[in-house]
């Protein structure tokens, strides 16, 4: 069974704080993704990474950064949290497009509230 | 621009009735399309992918490149089908984007 583990299920932070969301996978997948999930907007891609130290911006990267120092770990960083970043954050992993499988495996999510 | 749209936010059907969840996409390359489902208090998971041409839990989806659509269908809805459904597009650069989702409610 693929395991995608997000370290924090619930976080409450104050405006301006630096926030780290961690995601670890145990399946040796090349690709890792960070999405935020909001009612009515669905899942929006923040960043993704196709290899260690490689990253690509998604559709809403503003206010976020990422780090992938090891293949199994992908971190999302909010340098200065704002109230409009209150959301559910989902991490996902998968193999490359070339492998033609395409399935993403998701973590349970991290619900962040910024006060 | 790459985009996935799902026109219905909410869809309610009676048990035993047919279900169709609509999905349209825009992508200039060759699309890989998927349906994901999220049941209450569970993780998002893959339901089916167009390349497999499979039927999962009675659901099927056909890719129509002319209409740029990938609608999800089931002939007879069951109560356990109540969930949030997301259509997703994978580009040739490993980027996967999702639509806004449709919440399906099956009424007993």
Boltz contact constraints between the chains, C-beta under 6 A:
constraints:
  - contact:
      token1: [A, 31]
      token2: [B, 94]
      max_distance: 6.0
  - contact:
      token1: [A, 41]
      token2: [B, 100]
      max_distance: 6.0
  - contact:
      token1: [A, 42]
      token2: [B, 98]
      max_distance: 6.0
  - contact:
      token1: [A, 42]
      token2: [B, 99]
      max_distance: 6.0
  - contact:
      token1: [A, 42]
      token2: [B, 100]
      max_distance: 6.0
  - contact:
      token1: [A, 42]
      token2: [B, 101]
      max_distance: 6.0
  - contact:
      token1: [A, 43]
      token2: [B, 98]
      max_distance: 6.0
  - contact:
      token1: [A, 45]
      token2: [B, 97]
      max_distance: 6.0
  - contact:
      token1: [A, 50]
      token2: [B, 94]
      max_distance: 6.0
  - contact:
      token1: [A, 96]
      token2: [B, 94]
      max_distance: 6.0
  - contact:
      token1: [A, 97]
      token2: [B, 92]
      max_distance: 6.0
  - contact:
      token1: [A, 97]
      token2: [B, 94]
      max_distance: 6.0
  - contact:
      token1: [A, 102]
      token2: [B, 32]
      max_distance: 6.0
  - contact:
      token1: [A, 102]
      token2: [B, 49]
      max_distance: 6.0
  - contact:
      token1: [A, 102]
      token2: [B, 90]
      max_distance: 6.0
  - contact:
      token1: [A, 103]
      token2: [B, 46]
      max_distance: 6.0
  - contact:
      token1: [A, 106]
      token2: [B, 43]
      max_distance: 6.0
  - contact:
      token1: [A, 106]
      token2: [B, 44]
      max_distance: 6.0
  - contact:
      token1: [A, 108]
      token2: [B, 43]
      max_distance: 6.0
